Amino acid sequence: MATNSTETDVIVNAGKVTKIPRYNVISLRVSQEERRYLDSLIVGRNKSVSDVMREALSFYSSHGSHV
C-alpha cells in the first residue's frame, strides 16, 4: 500500500521509503528583510526555505482567501 506524505514528500511502499521527485520550480524575489525572516524560521528546525514556503502554501490553500 502506498502512502503519500506532503510534509516529508516520500512514498512508503512495502516498507521501502522513496523520495518523490519535484519537477516544478517557482522563483520568488524577496527583500532582505523578508529573507532574514525566512532564515529565522528555518534556524534549528531542520527545514529549508522551500519547506517553509510549501507549509505556507498549504496553510493558505486550506484557509482560502480568509487569511
C-alpha positions in Angstrom: 0.0 0.0 0.0 1.4 3.4 -1.0 1.1 6.4 1.4 1.8 10.0 0.4 3.0 12.5 2.9 3.1 16.2 1.9 5.4 17.1 4.8 8.1 14.6 4.1 7.4 14.1 0.3 8.1 10.4 0.4 6.3 7.2 -0.7 6.2 4.3 1.6 5.6 1.0 -0.2 6.2 -2.4 1.3 8.5 -0.8 3.9 10.7 1.0 1.4 10.8 4.8 1.6 11.3 6.6 -1.7 11.5 10.4 -2.2 9.0 11.9 -4.6 10.9 13.9 -7.2 9.8 17.5 -7.8 10.0 18.9 -11.3 8.3 22.3 -10.9 10.4 25.3 -9.9 9.0 28.7 -8.9 11.4 31.6 -8.4 10.4 34.3 -5.9 12.2 37.6 -5.3 12.1 38.8 -1.7 13.5 41.8 0.1 16.4 41.5 2.5 14.0 41.8 5.4 11.8 39.1 4.1 14.8 36.8 3.5 16.1 37.4 7.1 12.6 36.5 8.3 12.6 33.3 6.3 16.0 32.4 7.5 14.8 33.0 11.1 12.0 30.5 10.5 14.3 27.7 9.5 17.1 28.0 12.1 17.2 24.9 14.3 14.1 23.4 12.6 15.9 21.2 10.0 13.8 22.7 7.3 14.6 24.5 4.1 13.1 27.8 2.9 11.2 25.6 0.3 9.7 23.6 3.1 8.5 26.7 4.9 7.0 28.1 1.6 5.2 24.8 1.0 3.8 24.9 4.5 2.6 28.5 3.9 1.0 27.5 0.6 -0.7 24.5 2.3 -2.0 26.8 5.1 -3.3 29.4 2.7 -5.0 26.8 0.5 -6.7 25.2 3.5 -7.9 28.6 4.8 -8.9 30.1 1.4 -8.9 33.8 1.0 -9.9 34.4 4.6 -6.3 34.8 5.6 
